[in-house]
Amino acid sequence: MSNKTLLTTAYHHALNAVKADIILAKNLSINSKNLRICEQNYALKSFKNLYCFSVGKAGLAMAKACEEILGEHLAGGLAISHQKAELLRMEHVTSTHPLVSKKSLKATDKLISTMKEMEEDDFFIFCLSGGASAMIEKPIEGLSLEDFQQVSVALLGSGIDIKALNSVRKSISQIKGGKLAQHSKAKGVVLVLSDVIGDDLKTIGSAPMRNGEIPHHIIGNNAIALKEAKKFMANEVDKVKIITTTLNQSSKDATAYIAQNIKEYNKKYNHFCLLFGGETTTKVKGEGQGGRNQELALRLLLKEVVNKKITILVAGSDGIDGNSPATGAFIDFDIYDKIKKKGLDPKSYLKNSDSYGFFKALGYDFSTGATGTNVMDFIIILKK
C-alpha cells in the first residue's frame, strides 16, 4: 500500500469516527418507555411531543440519523444545511456557507417560527455543528444584510481565529449567544459536533441555544477522530503519536511547529506517523482559490520537510477548504520533480492565495466532497 493510500485510509478512519450516524447511535436511543441522551434517560410520558432541529455543515446528516433512530416517536422539526435534500419527518431548508445570505435569513425565520410552535410540555433535540454561524442569522436592528455581509467578508479574510470571529458575530446578531433559545417554551437538549479549539460551547456555531438553562453535550470532536486514525496507523508503523488536537496558529507558525516535530521524530524512528488536529488561520492576499489546509501544505512544501520516505496529508474534516472544491492536499518527495517539469513557482501561488491552483496543476489536491461532519482539520505525517 502506497504512502498516499495509507494517508487517505487514515483520514477516512478519522472521519468515520465522527460521522453523524456513528456518533448519534452512540449517544441517542429510544424505546417504549425512555429516550436516552448521552447516558441520561427521559421518560416518554414526561413530555407530549418530541421534535428535532439540526443546523450546520452536519445538519442534514445529523437530521437523517435522528430520523432513523427516533422513527415514529418524532413529531417533526427542521434541519438547515448547505445541501439540497428532503427528509421523511422533518422539514429541510437549504442555506449558505461561509457567508450569510438571504437564504440564511429566510432559514432563520422558518426556524424561529417552528420553535415557537412547540408547547411547554414538548421536548426537543437540537443538533448543532460548525457552519451554523453562517447558515442561520438575523442581524440586529439597523444593520442591513449588505452591511452584515461586508463585516463577514472582512472577518473571514482577516486571519483571526474562529473564537474571535464568532465573538463579533454574536454582537451583531439577534439569535447568537443563546438568543435563539428565547423563542421556545419547550425543554430540550443540544447535541454538539465541535469544530473549535478546546470544544468551547460559547463559540461553536456562535452558541445560538447557550442560555445557561439548556443542557449541551459534546458528542464528536477532533480528538475522537484522531484516536481512530491512530488506532489504524498503529498496525503500519513503529511509532504513532497524536502531537496535538488544539493546533491554533497562523499557517506560517504552524509550519515551523510541524517541521520541528518531523525533525525530532525523523532522528529517532525509521517508520512513524504524527497526527495533528486543530485549525490554523490564514490571511487572504490574492484572488486565487484555496484555504488554510492547502496553504499549510504549500508552506510545508516550501519548508522542504519531506524526503523519499515522508508523505503528508493536510485536510479539513468537512470536505471544504476555503473557496476551493478540494478539502486539502498531499506533499511528498516526488512533487519537487513535477514542479520543475511544469515550471511552477510555489511562492507566486502562495502570494496569490492560490494554493488550490498549485496542487490541482500537479494532481496533488485532495477532494472528498461534503463529508456531512465537521471537527476541524487533520494533518497526518507518515514516514514509511
C-alpha positions as CSV (number, residue, x, y, z in Angstrom):
1,M,0.0,0.0,0.0
2,S,1.5,3.4,-1.0
3,N,2.0,6.2,1.5
4,K,-0.7,8.2,-0.2
5,T,-3.2,5.3,0.1
6,L,-2.3,4.8,3.8
7,L,-2.8,8.5,4.5
8,T,-6.2,8.5,2.7
9,T,-7.3,5.5,4.6
10,A,-6.2,7.0,7.9
11,Y,-8.1,10.2,7.0
12,H,-11.3,8.2,6.4
13,H,-10.9,6.2,9.6
14,A,-10.7,9.5,11.5
15,L,-13.7,10.9,9.5
16,N,-15.9,7.8,10.1
17,A,-15.4,8.1,13.8
18,V,-17.3,11.4,13.8
19,K,-19.9,10.7,11.1
20,A,-23.4,11.6,12.2
21,D,-24.9,8.1,12.1
22,I,-22.0,6.7,14.2
23,I,-21.9,9.4,16.9
24,L,-25.6,9.7,17.3
25,A,-26.1,5.9,17.5
26,K,-23.7,6.0,20.5
27,N,-25.5,8.9,22.2
28,L,-29.1,8.6,21.3
29,S,-31.7,5.8,21.6
30,I,-35.3,5.3,22.3
31,N,-37.7,2.5,23.4
32,S,-41.3,2.3,24.5
33,K,-40.6,4.0,27.8
34,N,-37.5,6.1,27.7
35,L,-35.5,8.5,25.5
36,R,-31.8,8.1,26.2
37,I,-29.5,11.0,25.5
38,C,-25.8,10.8,26.5
39,E,-26.5,8.2,29.3
40,Q,-29.4,10.2,30.7
41,N,-32.9,8.8,30.5
42,Y,-36.0,10.9,29.8
43,A,-39.4,9.2,30.4
44,L,-41.5,9.4,27.3
45,K,-44.6,10.1,29.5
46,S,-42.9,13.3,30.8
47,F,-43.4,15.1,27.5
48,K,-46.1,15.3,24.9
49,N,-44.3,15.6,21.5
50,L,-40.7,15.1,20.5
51,Y,-39.1,17.4,18.0
52,C,-35.7,17.6,16.4
53,F,-33.7,20.6,15.0
54,S,-30.4,20.3,13.2
55,V,-28.2,23.2,11.9
56,G,-24.7,23.3,10.4
57,K,-22.4,21.5,7.9
58,A,-23.5,18.2,9.5
59,G,-27.1,19.5,9.7
60,L,-28.6,17.2,7.1
61,A,-26.6,14.1,8.1
62,M,-27.5,14.5,11.8
63,A,-31.1,15.1,11.0
64,K,-31.2,11.9,8.9
65,A,-29.6,10.0,11.8
66,C,-32.1,11.3,14.3
67,E,-35.0,10.3,12.0
68,E,-33.6,6.8,11.7
69,I,-33.1,6.4,15.5
70,L,-36.3,8.1,16.7
71,G,-38.6,6.9,14.0
72,E,-42.4,7.3,14.6
73,H,-41.6,9.0,18.0
74,L,-40.5,12.1,16.1
75,A,-43.4,14.6,15.7
76,G,-41.4,16.9,13.4
77,G,-38.8,19.6,13.3
78,L,-36.5,21.4,11.0
79,A,-33.0,20.9,9.5
80,I,-30.9,23.6,7.9
81,S,-27.8,22.7,5.9
82,H,-25.9,23.8,2.8
83,Q,-27.1,20.8,0.8
84,K,-30.3,20.1,-1.1
85,A,-32.5,17.2,0.3
86,E,-35.8,16.1,1.6
87,L,-36.4,14.4,4.9
88,L,-39.2,12.0,6.0
89,R,-40.4,13.5,9.3
90,M,-38.7,16.9,9.4
91,E,-38.6,19.9,7.1
92,H,-35.3,20.8,5.4
93,V,-34.2,24.2,4.3
94,T,-31.0,24.9,2.3
95,S,-28.8,27.8,3.4
96,T,-25.4,29.1,2.6
97,H,-21.8,28.9,3.9
98,P,-19.4,30.5,4.6
99,L,-21.2,33.8,4.0
100,V,-24.6,34.9,5.4
101,S,-27.2,35.4,2.6
102,K,-30.9,36.0,2.1
103,K,-31.2,32.2,2.4
104,S,-29.7,32.4,5.9
105,L,-32.3,35.0,7.0
106,K,-35.1,33.0,5.5
107,A,-34.0,29.8,7.1
108,T,-33.8,31.6,10.5
109,D,-37.3,33.0,10.2
110,K,-38.5,29.4,9.5
111,L,-36.5,28.1,12.4
112,I,-37.9,30.6,14.9
113,S,-41.5,30.1,13.7
114,T,-41.1,26.3,14.1
115,M,-39.6,26.6,17.5
116,K,-42.4,28.9,18.6
117,E,-45.0,26.2,17.7
118,M,-43.7,23.9,20.5
119,E,-45.6,23.9,23.8
120,E,-44.3,23.8,27.3
121,D,-44.9,20.1,27.6
122,D,-43.0,19.3,24.4
123,F,-39.3,18.2,24.2
124,F,-36.7,18.9,21.5
125,I,-33.2,17.7,20.5
126,F,-31.1,20.4,18.8
127,C,-28.2,19.1,16.8
128,L,-25.5,21.8,16.3
129,S,-22.4,21.7,14.1
130,G,-19.9,24.1,12.7
131,G,-21.1,26.3,9.9
132,A,-24.3,27.2,11.7
133,S,-23.0,30.7,12.3
134,A,-23.5,31.5,8.6
135,M,-26.5,29.2,7.9
136,I,-28.8,30.9,10.4
137,E,-28.7,34.6,11.1
138,K,-30.9,37.6,12.0
139,P,-28.9,40.8,12.1
140,I,-29.5,43.3,14.9
141,E,-32.0,46.1,14.1
142,G,-30.5,48.8,11.9
143,L,-27.9,46.5,10.3
144,S,-28.8,45.6,6.7
145,L,-27.9,42.2,5.1
146,E,-25.4,44.0,2.9
147,D,-23.6,45.6,5.9
148,F,-23.6,42.3,7.7
149,Q,-22.1,40.6,4.6
150,Q,-19.3,43.2,4.4
151,V,-18.4,42.7,8.0
152,S,-18.4,38.9,7.4
153,V,-16.1,39.1,4.4
154,A,-13.7,41.3,6.2
155,L,-13.5,39.0,9.1
156,L,-13.1,35.8,7.1
157,G,-10.2,37.3,5.2
158,S,-8.5,38.9,8.2
159,G,-6.8,35.8,9.6
160,I,-8.5,35.9,13.0
161,D,-9.4,32.6,14.7
162,I,-12.9,31.2,15.0
163,K,-13.3,32.3,18.6
164,A,-12.7,35.9,17.8
165,L,-14.8,35.6,14.6
166,N,-17.8,34.2,16.4
167,S,-17.5,36.8,19.2
168,V,-18.0,39.5,16.7
169,R,-20.8,37.6,15.0
170,K,-22.7,37.3,18.4
171,S,-22.5,41.1,19.0
172,I,-24.4,41.9,15.7
173,S,-26.9,39.1,15.8
174,Q,-30.4,38.6,17.3
175,I,-30.1,34.8,17.6
176,K,-26.5,34.0,18.5
177,G,-25.1,33.8,22.0
178,G,-28.2,32.0,23.4
179,K,-30.7,34.4,22.0
180,L,-32.4,31.8,19.8
181,A,-33.4,29.8,22.8
182,Q,-35.8,32.5,23.9
183,H,-38.1,31.6,21.1
184,S,-39.0,28.2,22.6
185,K,-41.2,27.4,25.6
186,A,-40.3,23.7,25.5
187,K,-37.4,22.0,27.3
188,G,-34.6,20.3,25.3
189,V,-31.1,19.2,24.9
190,V,-28.4,20.3,22.5
191,L,-26.0,17.7,20.9
192,V,-22.8,19.3,19.6
193,L,-20.3,18.3,17.0
194,S,-17.3,20.5,17.9
195,D,-15.4,22.4,15.3
196,V,-13.5,24.7,17.7
197,I,-10.3,24.6,19.7
198,G,-11.0,23.2,23.2
199,D,-14.7,22.4,22.4
200,D,-15.7,25.9,23.7
201,L,-19.5,25.8,23.8
202,K,-19.7,29.6,23.8
203,T,-18.1,29.5,20.4
204,I,-19.4,26.5,18.4
205,G,-21.9,27.7,15.9
206,S,-21.9,31.0,17.8
207,A,-23.9,29.3,20.6
208,P,-27.5,30.1,19.5
209,M,-29.0,27.9,22.3
210,R,-26.5,28.5,25.0
211,N,-28.7,30.4,27.6
212,G,-27.4,28.7,30.7
213,E,-30.5,26.5,31.1
214,I,-30.5,24.1,28.2
215,P,-28.0,21.2,28.6
216,H,-25.3,20.9,25.9
217,H,-23.3,17.7,25.2
218,I,-20.2,17.4,23.0
219,I,-20.7,14.1,21.1
220,G,-18.0,14.5,18.5
221,N,-14.7,16.3,18.2
222,N,-11.2,16.3,16.7
223,A,-9.7,14.1,19.5
224,I,-12.2,11.3,18.9
225,A,-11.4,11.4,15.2
226,L,-7.6,11.3,15.6
227,K,-7.7,8.5,18.1
228,E,-9.3,6.3,15.4
229,A,-6.7,7.3,12.9
230,K,-4.0,6.5,15.5
231,K,-5.5,3.0,16.0
232,F,-5.4,2.3,12.3
233,M,-1.8,3.6,11.9
234,A,-0.5,1.6,14.9
235,N,-0.5,-1.5,12.7
236,E,1.5,0.2,10.0
237,V,4.5,2.0,11.7
238,D,6.8,1.7,14.7
239,K,5.6,4.9,16.4
240,V,2.2,6.7,16.2
241,K,1.8,10.0,18.2
242,I,-1.0,12.5,18.4
243,I,1.0,15.6,18.9
244,T,-2.0,17.9,19.4
245,T,-5.7,18.3,18.8
246,T,-5.6,22.0,19.6
247,L,-3.3,23.4,16.9
248,N,-4.3,27.1,16.8
249,Q,-1.7,29.1,15.0
250,S,-1.2,31.0,11.8
251,S,-0.3,28.7,8.9
252,K,3.2,30.2,9.0
253,D,3.8,29.5,12.7
254,A,2.1,26.0,12.3
255,T,4.6,25.2,9.6
256,A,7.6,25.8,11.9
257,Y,5.9,23.8,14.7
258,I,5.2,20.8,12.5
259,A,8.6,20.9,10.8
260,Q,10.3,20.8,14.2
261,N,8.3,17.8,15.3
262,I,9.1,16.0,12.0
263,K,12.8,16.7,12.5
264,E,12.8,15.3,16.1
265,Y,10.9,12.1,15.2
266,N,12.9,11.6,12.0
267,K,16.1,11.2,14.1
268,K,14.5,8.6,16.3
269,Y,12.3,6.4,14.1
270,N,12.6,4.7,10.7
271,H,8.8,4.5,10.5
272,F,6.4,6.9,12.2
273,C,3.1,8.7,11.9
274,L,2.4,12.1,13.5
275,L,-1.1,13.4,13.9
276,F,-2.1,17.0,14.4
277,G,-5.6,18.4,14.8
278,G,-7.0,21.9,15.1
279,E,-7.4,24.8,12.9
280,T,-4.8,27.2,11.5
281,T,-5.5,30.7,10.3
282,T,-4.5,32.5,7.1
283,K,-4.8,35.9,5.5
284,V,-6.3,36.1,2.0
285,K,-3.9,38.2,0.0
286,G,-4.8,37.4,-3.6
287,E,-7.6,36.3,-6.0
288,G,-6.8,32.6,-6.1
289,Q,-8.6,29.5,-4.8
290,G,-7.7,27.6,-1.7
291,G,-8.0,27.6,2.1
292,R,-6.0,27.2,5.3
293,N,-5.3,23.4,4.7
294,Q,-3.8,23.8,1.2
295,E,-1.9,26.9,2.2
296,L,-0.4,25.0,5.1
297,A,0.6,22.1,2.8
298,L,2.2,24.7,0.4
299,R,4.2,26.2,3.2
300,L,5.3,22.8,4.4
301,L,6.4,22.1,0.8
302,L,8.5,25.3,0.7
303,K,10.0,24.3,4.1
304,E,11.2,21.1,2.5
305,V,10.1,18.9,5.3
306,V,9.6,15.8,3.2
307,N,12.1,13.2,2.0
308,K,11.9,10.0,0.0
309,K,10.1,8.3,2.9
310,I,7.9,11.1,4.2
311,T,4.5,11.9,2.8
312,I,2.0,14.4,4.3
313,L,-1.8,15.0,4.0
314,V,-3.3,18.2,5.3
315,A,-7.1,18.2,5.0
316,G,-10.3,19.5,6.5
317,S,-12.9,17.2,8.0
318,D,-15.8,18.9,6.4
319,G,-14.7,18.3,2.8
320,I,-14.3,22.1,2.1
321,D,-11.2,24.2,2.1
322,G,-11.8,27.9,1.7
323,N,-13.3,28.8,-1.7
324,S,-11.9,25.7,-3.4
325,P,-13.6,22.4,-4.3
326,A,-10.8,20.5,-2.6
327,T,-10.5,19.8,1.2
328,G,-6.7,19.6,1.3
329,A,-3.5,18.4,-0.4
330,F,-0.7,15.9,-0.3
331,I,3.0,16.6,-0.5
332,D,5.8,14.0,-1.0
333,F,9.3,13.9,-2.4
334,D,8.2,13.3,-6.0
335,I,6.3,16.6,-6.1
336,Y,9.5,18.6,-6.4
337,D,10.4,17.0,-9.8
338,K,6.9,17.6,-11.0
339,I,7.1,21.3,-10.0
340,K,10.3,21.6,-12.1
341,K,8.8,19.9,-15.1
342,K,5.8,22.1,-15.1
343,G,7.8,25.2,-14.4
344,L,5.7,26.3,-11.4
345,D,6.7,28.9,-8.8
346,P,5.2,27.9,-5.5
347,K,5.9,31.3,-3.9
348,S,3.8,33.1,-6.5
349,Y,0.9,30.8,-5.9
350,L,1.2,31.4,-2.1
351,K,1.4,35.2,-2.7
352,N,-1.8,35.0,-4.8
353,S,-3.7,32.8,-2.2
354,D,-4.0,30.1,-5.0
355,S,-2.8,27.0,-3.2
356,Y,-5.6,25.0,-4.8
357,G,-4.5,26.1,-8.3
358,F,-1.0,24.9,-7.5
359,F,-1.8,21.5,-6.1
360,K,-4.5,20.9,-8.8
361,A,-2.0,21.6,-11.5
362,L,0.2,18.9,-10.1
363,G,-2.5,16.4,-9.3
364,Y,-1.8,16.6,-5.5
365,D,-5.1,18.1,-4.5
366,F,-7.3,16.0,-2.1
367,S,-11.0,16.1,-2.7
368,T,-13.9,14.3,-0.9
369,G,-16.9,16.4,-1.4
370,A,-19.0,17.5,1.6
371,T,-18.5,14.9,4.3
372,G,-21.5,15.6,6.5
373,T,-19.4,16.2,9.5
374,N,-17.1,19.0,10.8
375,V,-14.4,18.6,13.6
376,M,-11.7,21.0,12.3
377,D,-8.7,19.7,10.4
378,F,-6.3,16.8,10.2
379,I,-2.6,16.9,9.5
380,I,-1.2,13.4,9.0
381,I,2.6,12.9,8.5
382,L,3.8,9.4,7.5
383,K,7.4,8.1,7.3
384,K,7.5,4.6,5.8
